[in-house]
C-alpha cells in the first residue's frame, strides 16, 4: 500500500525521470499532489465513427481498424512517423513528429487498434497528427473505456511522451494501491447531505476514473463548492474576528452641522437613488460603533467623489479629520480642486500633499494635521511618509486602490491608535462573483446609476481603411473648441505585431493636424513624472487640443472639454480597459464620441469585445463579459491584488450560483458557531488549521 505523503517517483509507472518532470513542470511531488491534479475536461470514448463519415470540421473522434503501412521519413531531429490506417470504409493518414521511438514499435500488423484524434484535411487527404492509439483488446478491458480525463500539460511533458494515456495509467496505479481511509473527508456531513454531494474519496476516484457523465457532474460540483466554500469561510472568520476586535469611531447623527448645511445650500445637483442608497449604507456603518471597511464601485461619472465628500463631512462633523489618497499627482490635484470648490463656503480647511509640494508647505501641512487645524487632506503616496501624522483621523478614502501596494495602503491605517473608517473607491467595475472572492470580507456598495442629464457616449468601430472618418470627426470637434485623446497600446515598435506604435502615430497626427493651428502633446509611462504632469496640465488647461498617449491616461486626468476618445489597435485591449478609456470623455455637457480603431484581421473574440463596446455603456455588464472572455486573473486590478486562491475547477465567470451557496453556508456557519467549536464543525476547524489562513486580509489593506 502507498500513502499520500509518499514521493511520486516510487509509484509504479513513474520512476526518477518522469518524477522530475512531474515535479518541475506540473508541481506534482507526492501522491497527494497527484490525486489532486484534476482533469480540466473529459472526452467521450464510447462512440466510434467510420472513416467514410469523417470530416475536418469535427472535434476529436474515435475510429477502429488496422494499420496498412508505416514509415519513418527523414533523419535526426527532422524525422517523423507516417502510417496509413483503414477500417474498410476508407483510409486516413496518421502522423507523429514526437515520441517516435515509443510509437513506432507499438504499431503492429494484423492487430485491431483504436485511434483517437482531431481530423484534418491535408491536400484532400484525411489526416490526424499525434493521435492516441491503443490495441482494441486492451481498450475494451480498460477501466476508462468510455470517459477519459484530459490533464493539463506543458511542452516538456508532451516532449517526454507523458500523454493523457500515461497520466491515466499513473492515476489508476495510485488509486489501486491507496487505501480509501487515506483520503480524509474535509466537509461536514450535514453539508454533504444537504447538497447531495459525494464524499471526498468517491469524488476523487470519480474525477480520475469516471464511468458516466452524471458521476462526473456530481464530483465536479463537490470540488467547485468546496473550493469556493473555503475561501468564503476564511472571509467569514476574518470578518467575524475583526468585527469583535477592531474598534470603530462612532459618528453620531446629532453632531451633524456641516453636512445638513452642505445638503441644503451647496449640493451641486440632487443625489441619484444609487448615491442615496450608498450613503445610507455608509451612515449605518459609522453609526454602529464598529470599524467600517466598505468598497464603493461605480462607473466613471457616477458620482463616487461626491459620496466620498459627504462621508468625510460626517467625520469632520464628529470632530475627526479625513483624508483621500489618489494614485497620481494630477488626480490628487483634481480631487483637491473639486473638493475645495464644493466646500468653499464651509469652515473647512482642505490641504493637498503630493511629491512636488514645496518643503515649506509640507512643514505647514504637517503642523496643521498634527494640531487638527487641517480638517481634510487630499494626497498621493506622500501621505504615507512618516512625517505625516494626524491629530485624530476618522476616515480614509482610497481612490483606485489597486494602484497602491499592499504595504503602502496598510501603512496609512497605522497612523492612528484606532483605525480610521475605510472607504475604498474604484471606477473599474468588478463582476459580482469576483468582488465576493477578492473582497469577500469587505462590505460592497455599488453606484449603478449616472446623474441625470449626462449624454451617452456614441461608440463606433472603424477599420484602418475608414481612418478619414476619424480625422473628419476630430477636425469638426476641434473647430467647436473641443479636445481629443488618441490612445495607443505600444510605446516602441513591435516586429511581432502589426500595430501602430505611439511615436509613429504622433508623427502622423502632427502632419495631418500641423502647428501652429493645432497643438498636439505626447504622454507615456516612460516620461519623467514632472514631464508627464506638465504635458497633462497643458491638455487640461486647453493649451493643447490633441493628446497622443498610452494607457497612462486611463486614470488620472479629468478634462470635461475633451469629447473624442480614439483608441488605436483597440482589439488589443480588454473590455474593462476599453471602458475605462472611454470614460475619459463624456464628462461635460457636450455630445462625446469613442472611436475604436481596429486592424483588418480581427479574431472572433476581438470582434465580440468591440461589438459589445458599441452596444452598451454599462460597465458592469462589460466587466462580466470580460471575465468570461479573459478569465478573472486578467481583469484590470485583479492582477495587482492577486486572487486569494487558485481554483482547480471553480470558475468565477460561470459558477456564480455555486459561489452564492458556498458564501451563504460559510457566513451562516460562522454566525451560528463563531469559533467552530461545535462537534459537527470539527472538519472545518481542522481544515482551517491545515490551510494557509495567513494570506492577505483584504479588509486590512484594500
Phi, psi and omega per residue, in radians:
X1 nan 2.652 3.105
X2 -1.961 2.923 -3.131
X3 -2.177 2.732 -3.098
X4 -1.045 -0.492 -3.093
X5 -1.508 -0.057 -3.104
X6 -1.164 2.543 3.076
X7 -1.137 2.445 -3.070
X8 -1.083 -0.484 -3.019
X9 -1.164 -0.370 -3.093
X10 -1.539 -0.007 3.105
X11 -1.373 2.432 3.110
X12 -0.956 2.253 3.132
X13 1.645 -0.018 -3.127
X14 -1.855 -1.418 -3.118
X15 1.426 2.983 -3.034
X16 -1.055 -0.762 -3.060
X17 -1.179 -0.876 3.107
X18 -1.114 -0.677 3.136
X19 -1.020 -0.719 -3.130
X20 -1.078 -0.741 3.112
X21 -1.197 -0.724 3.119
X22 -1.070 -0.622 -3.135
X23 -1.279 -0.886 -3.036
X24 -1.326 -0.588 -3.056
X25 -1.631 -0.640 -3.016
X26 -2.061 -0.036 3.113
X27 1.230 0.453 3.129
X28 -1.757 1.840 -3.102
X29 -1.849 -0.638 -3.047
X30 -2.198 3.038 3.075
X31 -1.081 -0.627 3.088
X32 -1.033 -0.810 3.120
X33 -1.063 -0.690 -3.080
X34 -1.098 -0.901 -3.054
X35 -1.261 -0.263 3.057
X36 -1.690 0.112 3.049
X37 -1.591 1.689 -2.889
X38 -1.668 2.598 3.026
X39 -1.104 2.513 3.117
X40 -1.672 -0.211 2.993
X41 -2.799 3.043 -3.101
X42 -2.268 2.606 3.065
X43 -2.010 2.465 -3.105
X44 -1.581 1.955 -3.129
X45 -1.796 0.413 -3.110
X46 -1.576 -0.400 -3.050
X47 -1.803 2.391 3.062
X48 -1.972 2.467 3.075
X49 -1.937 2.699 2.970
X50 -1.558 2.615 -3.129
X51 -1.043 -0.550 -3.113
X52 -1.103 -0.491 -3.098
X53 -1.702 0.097 -3.121
X54 -1.317 2.567 3.079
X55 -2.490 2.553 -3.100
X56 -1.059 -0.370 -3.098
X57 -1.352 -0.196 -3.095
X58 -1.281 2.731 2.984
X59 -1.305 -2.976 -3.140
X60 -1.015 2.366 -3.095
X61 -2.251 2.930 -3.081
X62 -2.169 2.313 3.117
X63 -2.319 2.827 3.048
X64 -2.369 2.522 -3.096
X65 3.022 -2.626 -3.092
X66 -2.319 2.736 3.080
X67 -1.439 2.325 3.107
X68 -1.574 -0.702 -3.128
X69 -2.755 2.866 3.036
X70 -2.606 2.645 -3.093
X71 -2.747 2.313 3.012
X72 -1.571 2.113 -3.092
X73 -1.897 2.321 -3.120
X74 1.465 3.121 -3.119
X75 -2.350 2.824 3.072
X76 1.060 -2.425 -3.059
X77 -1.201 -0.363 -3.109
X78 -1.604 0.027 -3.111
X79 -1.246 2.555 3.033
X80 -2.514 2.772 -3.097
X81 -1.857 2.231 3.098
X82 -2.126 2.337 3.138
X83 -2.369 2.595 3.081
X84 -1.862 2.278 -3.056
X85 -2.153 2.449 3.140
X86 -2.400 2.663 3.043
X87 -2.181 0.211 3.141
X88 1.670 -0.399 3.124
X89 -1.706 -0.223 -3.119
X90 3.021 -3.115 -3.139
X91 -2.175 2.665 3.084
X92 -2.448 2.522 -3.110
X93 -1.677 2.205 3.131
X94 -1.919 2.356 -3.072
X95 -2.313 2.419 3.043
X96 -2.248 2.264 3.086
X97 -1.803 -0.256 -3.136
X98 -2.282 2.748 3.072
X99 1.188 0.419 -3.055
X100 -1.063 -0.677 -3.063
X101 -1.159 -0.350 3.074
X102 -1.620 -0.648 -3.043
X103 -1.340 -0.751 -3.067
X104 -0.919 -0.911 -3.117
X105 -1.209 -0.293 -3.121
X106 -1.439 -0.174 3.121
X107 -1.620 1.977 -3.077
X108 -2.158 2.617 3.135
X109 -1.365 2.623 3.037
X110 1.330 0.204 -3.130
X111 -2.113 2.417 3.094
X112 -1.367 2.398 -3.118
X113 -2.212 2.757 2.948
X114 -1.894 2.268 3.141
X115 -2.101 2.344 -3.120
X116 -2.317 2.209 3.126
X117 -3.121 -3.111 -3.135
X118 -1.663 2.332 -3.075
X119 -1.485 2.397 3.051
X120 -2.281 2.876 3.102
X121 -2.059 1.957 -3.113
X122 -1.959 1.773 -3.117
X123 0.946 0.774 3.087
X124 1.461 -0.002 3.138
X125 -1.888 2.216 3.076
X126 -1.166 2.403 -3.107
X127 -2.597 2.806 2.986
X128 -2.330 2.409 3.077
X129 -1.907 2.252 3.141
X130 0.931 0.874 3.074
X131 -1.307 2.786 2.972
X132 -1.417 2.407 3.052
X133 -2.253 2.566 3.121
X134 -2.715 2.463 3.101
X135 -1.065 2.387 -3.062
X136 -1.009 -0.696 -3.126
X137 -1.086 -0.717 3.130
X138 -1.248 -0.622 -3.136
X139 -1.099 -0.752 -3.120
X140 -1.100 -0.627 -3.118
X141 -1.487 -0.105 -3.055
X142 -1.276 2.378 -3.077
X143 -1.202 -0.274 -3.119
X144 -1.956 0.646 -3.011
X145 -1.067 -0.598 -3.028
X146 -1.641 -0.929 -3.094
X147 -2.090 2.237 -3.096
X148 -2.214 2.373 3.133
X149 -1.337 2.543 3.044
X150 -1.878 2.116 -3.044
X151 -1.733 2.633 3.030
X152 -1.032 2.565 3.140
X153 -2.560 3.002 3.078
X154 -2.244 3.013 3.120
X155 -1.052 -0.671 -3.103
X156 -1.213 -0.677 3.124
X157 -1.218 -0.618 3.085
X158 -1.128 -0.762 -3.120
X159 -1.096 -0.582 3.137
X160 -1.477 0.137 3.092
X161 1.117 0.528 2.999
X162 -1.495 1.412 -3.053
X163 -1.425 3.092 3.050
X164 -1.057 -0.658 3.131
X165 -1.111 -0.728 3.117
X166 -1.112 -0.780 -3.134
X167 -1.089 -0.711 -3.139
X168 -1.148 -0.657 3.107
X169 -1.137 -0.740 3.122
X170 -1.097 -0.735 3.131
X171 -1.095 -0.766 3.124
X172 -1.035 -0.771 3.133
X173 -1.056 -0.662 -3.137
X174 -1.135 -0.861 -3.069
X175 -1.233 -0.551 3.094
X176 -1.100 -0.628 -3.058
X177 -1.759 0.104 -3.098
X178 -1.890 2.181 3.118
X179 -1.222 2.375 3.100
X180 -0.966 -0.494 -3.124
X181 -1.212 -0.268 3.115
X182 -1.205 -0.522 -3.075
X183 -1.603 1.801 -3.068
X184 -1.465 2.418 3.111
X185 -1.165 2.497 -3.097
X186 -2.007 -0.228 3.139
X187 -1.945 2.601 3.097
X188 -1.097 2.610 -3.118
X189 -1.061 -0.613 -3.088
X190 -1.156 -0.518 3.081
X191 -1.290 -0.700 3.104
X192 -1.045 -0.757 -3.115
X193 -1.228 -0.707 -3.091
X194 -1.066 -0.730 -3.091
X195 -1.845 0.186 3.115
X196 0.906 0.866 -3.129
X197 -1.669 2.478 3.084
X198 -1.236 2.710 3.089
X199 -1.181 2.913 -3.011
X200 -1.129 -0.693 3.140
X201 -1.068 -0.849 3.113
X202 -1.087 -0.710 -3.123
X203 -1.030 -0.886 -3.077
X204 -1.168 -0.726 3.120
X205 -1.117 -0.666 3.125
X206 -1.148 -0.772 -3.083
X207 -1.110 -0.587 3.141
X208 -1.573 -0.501 -3.090
X209 -2.363 1.149 -3.062
X210 -1.348 2.754 3.070
X211 -2.055 -0.318 3.070
X212 -2.732 2.882 -3.061
X213 -1.148 -0.621 3.142
X214 -1.078 -0.735 3.081
X215 -1.038 -0.825 -3.119
X216 -1.034 -0.794 -3.106
X217 -1.045 -0.789 3.138
X218 -1.141 -0.719 -3.131
X219 -1.170 -0.701 3.116
X220 -1.150 -0.683 3.094
X221 -1.048 -0.727 3.139
X222 -1.044 -0.820 -3.110
X223 -1.172 -0.765 3.139
X224 -1.071 -0.810 3.132
X225 -1.037 -0.796 -3.098
X226 -1.122 -0.779 -3.134
X227 -1.031 -0.809 -3.114
X228 -1.277 -0.594 -3.137
X229 -1.109 -0.774 -3.086
X230 -1.140 -0.665 3.089
X231 -1.078 -0.794 -3.108
X232 -1.213 -0.571 3.116
X233 -1.162 -0.736 3.081
X234 -1.064 -0.765 3.112
X235 -1.052 -0.800 -3.106
X236 -1.112 -0.713 3.131
X237 -1.122 -0.760 3.140
X238 -1.104 -0.794 -3.098
X239 -1.106 -0.707 3.121
X240 -1.096 -0.824 -3.100
X241 -1.113 -0.768 -3.081
X242 -1.263 -0.540 3.066
X243 -1.107 -0.631 -3.118
X244 -1.373 -0.581 -2.956
X245 -1.808 -0.534 -3.077
X246 -1.598 2.080 3.107
X247 -1.304 2.669 3.086
X248 -2.200 2.560 3.058
X249 -1.106 2.401 3.141
X250 -1.669 2.005 3.069
X251 -1.678 2.142 -3.083
X252 -1.798 2.243 -3.057
X253 -1.055 -0.613 -3.101
X254 -1.161 -0.251 3.087
X255 -1.400 -0.182 -3.067
X256 -1.085 2.118 3.055
X257 -2.259 -0.915 -3.117
X258 -1.220 -0.670 -3.064
X259 -1.097 -0.848 3.109
X260 -1.078 -0.656 3.121
X261 -1.092 -0.768 3.139
X262 -1.099 -0.800 3.129
X263 -0.980 -0.808 -2.993
X264 -1.346 -0.665 -2.937
X265 -1.992 -0.396 -2.970
X266 -2.203 -0.009 3.135
X267 -1.115 2.121 -3.030
X268 -1.172 -0.523 3.096
X269 -2.763 2.742 -3.112
X270 -1.044 2.507 3.102
X271 -1.206 2.552 3.046
X272 -1.330 2.889 3.103
X273 -1.048 -0.641 -3.141
X274 -1.147 -0.729 3.105
X275 -1.115 -0.728 3.121
X276 -1.084 -0.741 3.129
X277 -1.091 -0.776 -3.128
X278 -1.168 -0.703 3.098
X279 -1.079 -0.654 3.106
X280 -1.115 -0.692 3.122
X281 -1.165 -0.691 3.110
X282 -1.167 -0.784 -3.139
X283 -1.023 -0.754 3.135
X284 -1.067 -0.706 3.129
X285 -1.092 -0.924 -2.994
X286 -1.300 -0.289 3.081
X287 -1.594 -0.041 -3.068
X288 -1.479 -0.300 -3.058
X289 1.465 -0.049 3.103
X290 -1.770 2.823 -3.077
X291 -1.287 2.205 3.099
X292 -1.520 2.347 2.983
X293 -2.428 1.646 -2.990
X294 -2.168 2.322 3.047
X295 -1.693 2.148 3.076
X296 -1.923 1.980 3.081
X297 -1.971 2.423 -3.129
X298 -2.802 2.613 -3.118
X299 -1.081 2.823 3.058
X300 -0.965 2.247 3.108
X301 1.470 0.142 -3.088
X302 -1.449 -0.138 3.078
X303 1.684 0.556 3.122
X304 -1.170 -0.674 -3.094
X305 -1.101 -0.690 3.114
X306 -1.124 -0.705 3.079
X307 -1.048 -0.738 3.127
X308 -1.096 -0.718 3.122
X309 -1.088 -0.768 3.131
X310 -1.099 -0.686 3.111
X311 -1.160 -0.683 3.132
X312 -1.186 -0.553 3.067
X313 -1.142 -0.625 3.056
X314 -1.019 -0.785 -3.129
X315 -1.098 -0.808 -3.092
X316 -1.138 -0.680 3.086
X317 -1.037 -0.513 -3.113
X318 -1.668 0.261 3.045
X319 1.474 0.252 -3.139
X320 -1.884 2.861 3.019
X321 -1.672 2.845 3.109
X322 -2.383 2.651 3.080
X323 -2.398 2.688 3.032
X324 -2.254 2.225 -3.126
X325 -1.967 2.246 -3.127
X326 -2.077 2.706 -3.020
X327 -1.341 -0.377 -3.133
X328 -2.253 2.754 -3.112
X329 -1.124 -0.743 -3.090
X330 -1.166 -0.624 3.109
X331 -1.206 -0.687 3.096
X332 -1.082 -0.757 3.131
X333 -1.111 -0.695 3.137
X334 -1.178 -0.725 3.073
X335 -1.054 -0.805 -3.111
X336 -1.057 -0.761 -3.122
X337 -1.091 -0.794 -3.113
X338 -1.217 -0.640 3.120
X339 -1.191 -0.737 3.109
X340 -1.095 -0.637 3.117
X341 -1.167 -0.744 -3.137
X342 -1.131 -0.663 -3.002
X343 -1.813 0.212 -2.991
X344 -1.057 -0.475 -3.098
X345 -1.696 0.138 3.112
X346 -1.900 2.638 -3.112
X347 -1.337 1.102 -3.114
X348 -2.196 2.244 3.109
X349 -1.639 2.068 -3.136
X350 -1.915 2.311 3.107
X351 -2.137 2.801 3.074
X352 -2.288 2.320 -3.090
X353 -2.273 2.064 3.098
X354 -2.328 -3.129 -3.133
X355 -1.106 -0.436 -3.094
X356 -1.681 0.084 3.108
X357 -1.115 2.220 -3.122
X358 -1.019 2.682 -3.069
X359 -1.023 -0.743 -3.114
X360 -1.088 -0.755 3.127
X361 -1.139 -0.667 3.115
X362 -1.020 -0.763 -3.131
X363 -1.100 -0.744 3.135
X364 -1.116 -0.701 3.136
X365 -1.155 -0.762 3.133
X366 -1.025 -0.732 3.124
X367 -1.163 -0.749 -3.121
X368 -1.131 -0.620 3.099
X369 -1.231 -0.661 -3.081
X370 -1.282 -0.621 -3.141
X371 -1.615 -0.057 3.049
X372 1.525 0.048 -3.110
X373 -1.305 -0.388 3.009
X374 -1.611 2.079 -3.074
X375 -1.526 -0.580 -3.023
X376 -2.496 2.303 3.118
X377 -2.251 2.412 3.068
X378 -1.997 2.361 -3.109
X379 -2.828 -3.107 3.094
X380 -1.850 -2.637 3.082
X381 -0.985 -0.335 -3.140
X382 -1.009 -0.442 3.115
X383 -1.149 -0.327 -3.081
X384 -1.490 -0.154 -3.101
X385 -1.102 2.574 -3.101
X386 -1.053 -0.493 -3.118
X387 -1.258 -0.259 3.138
X388 -1.578 1.880 3.125
X389 -2.254 2.553 -3.100
X390 -1.868 2.692 3.020
X391 -1.269 -0.782 -3.092
X392 -2.885 1.422 -3.094
X393 -1.425 2.264 -3.078
X394 -1.944 -0.346 -3.111
X395 -2.590 2.283 3.036
X396 -2.026 2.225 3.079
X397 -1.908 2.224 3.140
X398 -2.001 2.105 -3.132
X399 -1.701 2.342 -3.111
X400 0.852 1.071 -2.985
X401 -1.032 -0.481 -3.084
X402 -1.210 -0.150 3.108
X403 -1.430 -0.144 -3.132
X404 -1.850 2.607 3.079
X405 -1.305 2.770 -3.118
X406 -1.016 -0.872 -3.092
X407 -1.116 -0.630 -3.141
X408 -1.103 -0.821 -3.108
X409 -1.137 -0.729 -3.109
X410 -1.109 -0.560 -3.103
X411 -1.109 -0.565 -3.118
X412 -1.134 -0.604 -3.088
X413 -1.252 -0.410 -3.040
X414 -1.446 0.092 -3.092
X415 -1.487 0.137 -3.130
X416 -2.508 2.597 3.117
X417 -1.108 -0.763 3.018
X418 -1.777 2.246 -3.113
X419 -1.028 2.396 3.071
X420 -1.216 2.717 2.966
X421 -1.059 2.584 -3.069
X422 -2.128 2.223 3.065
X423 -2.126 1.982 -3.126
X424 -1.759 2.291 -3.140
X425 -2.072 2.460 3.025
X426 -2.530 2.431 3.051
X427 -1.694 0.059 3.073
X428 -1.570 1.825 -3.120
X429 -1.028 2.277 -3.116
X430 -1.930 2.174 3.097
X431 -0.951 2.556 -3.032
X432 -0.977 -0.775 -3.111
X433 -1.145 -0.610 3.132
X434 -1.242 -0.699 3.109
X435 -1.084 -0.694 -3.132
X436 -1.185 -0.427 -3.117
X437 -1.613 -0.808 3.137
X438 -1.263 -0.708 -3.029
X439 -2.136 0.667 -3.045
X440 -1.123 -0.379 3.112
X441 -1.784 0.192 2.953
X442 -1.792 2.746 2.974
X443 -1.554 2.345 -3.047
X444 -1.972 2.248 3.036
X445 -2.010 2.529 -3.122
X446 -2.195 2.192 2.999
X447 -1.697 1.716 -3.007
X448 -1.892 0.624 -3.084
X449 -2.598 2.346 3.109
X450 -1.610 2.630 3.098
X451 -1.027 2.601 -3.130
X452 -1.118 2.617 3.074
X453 1.628 -0.185 3.134
X454 -1.335 2.226 -3.128
X455 -1.440 2.344 3.121
X456 -1.124 2.551 3.138
X457 -1.381 2.276 3.116
X458 -1.461 2.069 -3.083
X459 -1.905 2.294 -3.122
X460 -2.333 2.438 3.042
X461 -1.734 2.246 3.129
X462 -2.185 2.509 3.048
X463 -1.531 2.913 3.139
X464 -1.002 -0.549 -3.125
X465 -1.246 -0.217 -3.131
X466 -1.813 0.368 -3.032
X467 -1.049 -0.509 -3.120
X468 -1.070 -0.601 3.098
X469 -1.064 -0.670 3.116
X470 -1.108 -0.832 -3.120
X471 -1.104 -0.678 3.139
X472 -1.106 -0.769 3.131
X473 -1.107 -0.773 3.119
X474 -1.011 -0.828 -3.090
X475 -1.092 -0.747 -3.140
X476 -1.117 -0.755 -3.119
X477 -1.205 -0.685 3.110
X478 -1.143 -0.641 3.098
X479 -1.089 -0.486 3.099
X480 -1.486 0.047 3.131
X481 1.588 0.182 -3.121
X482 -1.567 3.061 -3.123
X483 -2.212 2.857 -2.986
X484 -2.336 2.374 2.947
X485 -1.775 2.463 2.954
X486 -2.259 2.064 -3.036
X487 -1.960 2.314 3.115
X488 -2.010 2.594 3.128
X489 -1.445 -0.294 -3.060
X490 -2.077 2.687 3.016
X491 -1.784 -0.723 3.138
X492 -2.040 2.668 -3.095
X493 -1.076 2.415 3.114
X494 -1.942 2.233 3.123
X495 -1.312 -0.447 -3.078
X496 -1.312 -0.602 -2.984
X497 -2.083 2.446 -3.118
X498 -1.540 1.169 3.130
X499 -2.127 2.561 3.093
X500 -1.163 2.438 3.130
X501 -1.850 2.861 -2.952
X502 -1.034 -0.889 -3.080
X503 -1.087 -0.748 3.130
X504 -1.105 -0.713 3.120
X505 -1.095 -0.707 3.122
X506 -1.066 -0.757 -3.140
X507 -1.079 -0.774 -3.125
X508 -1.107 -0.784 -3.115
X509 -1.092 -0.725 -3.128
X510 -1.210 -0.402 3.063
X511 -1.355 -0.724 -3.109
X512 -1.342 -0.571 3.104
X513 -2.103 1.333 -2.980
X514 -1.322 2.690 2.996
X515 -1.310 2.755 0.024
X516 -1.534 -0.045 -3.112
X517 -1.092 -0.659 -3.139
X518 -2.112 2.521 3.041
X519 -2.068 2.149 -3.122
X520 -2.054 2.338 3.080
X521 -2.042 2.763 3.119
X522 -2.133 2.337 -3.127
X523 -2.320 2.281 3.067
X524 -2.646 2.930 -3.006
X525 -1.191 -0.306 -3.118
X526 -1.494 -0.089 3.094
X527 -1.279 2.670 3.031
X528 -1.152 2.552 -3.100
X529 -0.893 -0.718 -3.111
X530 -1.147 -0.705 3.127
X531 -1.138 -0.743 -3.121
X532 -1.109 -0.802 -3.129
X533 -1.118 -0.659 3.135
X534 -1.117 -0.752 3.131
X535 -1.130 -0.751 -3.141
X536 -1.118 -0.650 3.134
X537 -1.148 -0.588 3.094
X538 -1.115 -0.658 3.125
X539 -1.286 -0.762 -3.111
X540 -1.092 -0.578 -3.117
X541 -1.426 -0.212 -3.132
X542 1.616 0.000 3.129
X543 -1.113 -0.633 3.096
X544 -1.890 2.432 -3.133
X545 -1.610 -0.466 -3.056
X546 -2.209 2.270 3.030
X547 -2.004 2.072 3.041
X548 -1.735 2.114 -2.964
X549 -2.603 2.918 2.936
X550 -1.620 -2.957 -3.087
X551 -1.247 0.136 3.072
X552 -1.016 -0.385 -3.122
X553 -1.592 0.045 -3.117
X554 -0.988 -0.734 3.035
X555 -2.241 2.300 2.989
X556 2.214 0.063 3.064
X557 -2.536 2.345 -3.111
X558 -2.235 1.809 -3.122
X559 -2.175 1.661 -3.108
X560 -1.006 -0.416 -3.108
X561 -1.362 -0.222 3.132
X562 -1.397 2.170 -3.058
X563 -2.107 -0.083 -3.125
X564 -2.224 2.210 3.019
X565 -2.051 2.001 3.070
X566 -1.813 2.154 3.128
X567 -1.967 1.884 -3.135
X568 -1.338 2.596 -3.133
X569 0.812 0.840 -3.008
X570 -1.090 -0.369 3.125
X571 -1.156 -0.256 -3.126
X572 -1.464 -0.178 -3.093
X573 -1.720 2.639 2.990
X574 -1.353 2.859 -3.098
X575 -1.065 -0.749 -3.111
X576 -1.076 -0.704 -3.129
X577 -1.239 -0.694 3.068
X578 -1.034 -0.740 -3.128
X579 -1.148 -0.696 3.100
X580 -1.084 -0.768 -3.134
X581 -1.131 -0.743 3.104
X582 -1.019 -0.582 -3.115
X583 -1.211 -0.106 3.066
X584 -1.266 -0.374 3.086
X585 -1.909 3.078 -3.117
X586 1.362 0.382 -3.089
X587 -1.697 -0.096 3.107
X588 -1.951 -2.835 -3.086
X589 -1.552 -0.155 -3.051
X590 -1.552 2.729 3.064
X591 -1.095 2.373 -3.120
X592 -2.138 2.806 -3.022
X593 -2.366 2.510 3.026
X594 -2.196 2.110 3.136
X595 -1.874 2.073 3.124
X596 -1.678 1.761 -3.136
X597 -1.459 2.258 -3.068
X598 -2.305 2.587 3.075
X599 -1.198 2.932 -3.091
X600 -1.351 -0.288 3.103
X601 -1.907 1.741 -3.100
X602 -1.894 2.368 3.021
X603 -1.285 2.875 3.122
X604 -1.071 -0.708 3.139
X605 -1.172 -0.730 3.111
X606 -1.069 -0.728 3.095
X607 -1.074 -0.738 -3.134
X608 -1.084 -0.754 -3.133
X609 -1.066 -0.863 -3.068
X610 -1.192 -0.645 3.081
X611 -1.113 -0.663 3.105
X612 -1.116 -0.683 3.111
X613 -1.095 -0.671 -3.136
X614 -1.199 -0.625 -3.007
X615 -1.416 -0.504 -3.061
X616 -2.491 2.616 3.019
X617 -1.928 0.181 3.140
X618 -1.377 1.889 -3.080
X619 -1.081 -0.628 -3.109
X620 -1.250 -0.661 3.081
X621 -1.102 -0.731 3.127
X622 -1.176 -0.649 3.141
X623 -1.134 -0.701 3.097
X624 -1.080 -0.790 3.135
X625 -1.144 -0.688 3.124
X626 -1.045 -0.721 -3.135
X627 -1.171 -0.647 3.118
X628 -1.160 -0.639 -3.108
X629 -1.370 -0.680 -2.978
X630 -1.978 -0.303 -3.097
X631 1.667 2.679 -3.033
X632 -1.136 -0.550 -3.095
X633 -1.244 -0.261 -3.114
X634 -1.716 -0.090 3.137
X635 -1.161 2.382 -3.122
X636 -0.909 2.188 3.115
X637 1.762 -0.546 -3.085
X638 -1.386 -0.415 3.075
X639 -1.157 -0.722 3.130
X640 -1.170 -0.656 -3.102
X641 -1.343 -0.693 -3.089
X642 1.430 2.173 3.077
X643 -1.127 2.457 -3.074
X644 -1.192 -0.254 3.139
X645 -2.779 2.606 3.050
X646 -1.723 2.300 -3.064
X647 -1.664 2.429 3.069
X648 -1.377 -0.771 -3.077
X649 -2.159 -0.606 -3.089
X650 -1.069 2.455 -3.136
X651 -2.286 2.024 -3.054
X652 -1.147 -0.385 3.133
X653 -1.354 -0.418 -3.045
X654 -2.050 -0.367 -2.969
X655 -1.862 0.657 -3.133
X656 -1.066 -0.645 -3.121
X657 -1.172 -0.719 3.115
X658 -1.162 -0.693 3.114
X659 -1.056 -0.734 3.111
X660 -1.054 -0.791 3.111
X661 -1.055 -0.832 -3.105
X662 -1.083 -0.745 -3.132
X663 -1.144 -0.812 -3.137
X664 -1.042 -0.746 3.129
X665 -1.126 -0.811 -3.093
X666 -1.061 -0.835 -3.093
X667 -1.235 -0.576 3.092
X668 -1.176 -0.697 3.131
X669 -1.103 -0.793 -3.108
X670 -1.200 -0.629 3.103
X671 -1.110 -0.646 -3.110
X672 -1.439 -0.619 -3.062
X673 -2.407 1.319 -2.994
X674 -0.994 -0.559 -3.110
X675 -1.743 0.037 -3.109
X676 0.940 0.776 -3.107
X677 -1.627 -0.243 3.117
X678 -1.145 2.508 -3.090
X679 -0.999 -0.640 -3.100
X680 -1.168 -0.281 3.141
X681 -1.845 0.307 -3.126
X682 -1.025 -0.703 3.110
X683 -1.019 -0.684 -3.078
X684 -1.232 -0.730 3.129
X685 -1.105 -0.763 3.118
X686 -1.131 -0.696 -3.126
X687 -1.123 -0.667 3.119
X688 -1.140 -0.627 3.115
X689 -1.166 -0.678 -3.121
X690 -1.257 -0.597 -3.133
X691 -1.401 2.735 3.121
X692 -1.418 1.616 -3.127
X693 -1.564 0.155 3.091
X694 -1.636 0.314 3.084
X695 -1.233 3.059 -3.039
X696 -0.991 2.340 3.013
X697 -1.691 1.933 -3.088
X698 -1.158 -0.453 3.117
X699 -1.103 -0.597 -3.110
X700 -1.341 -0.561 -2.894
X701 -2.105 -0.182 -3.002
X702 -1.334 nan nan
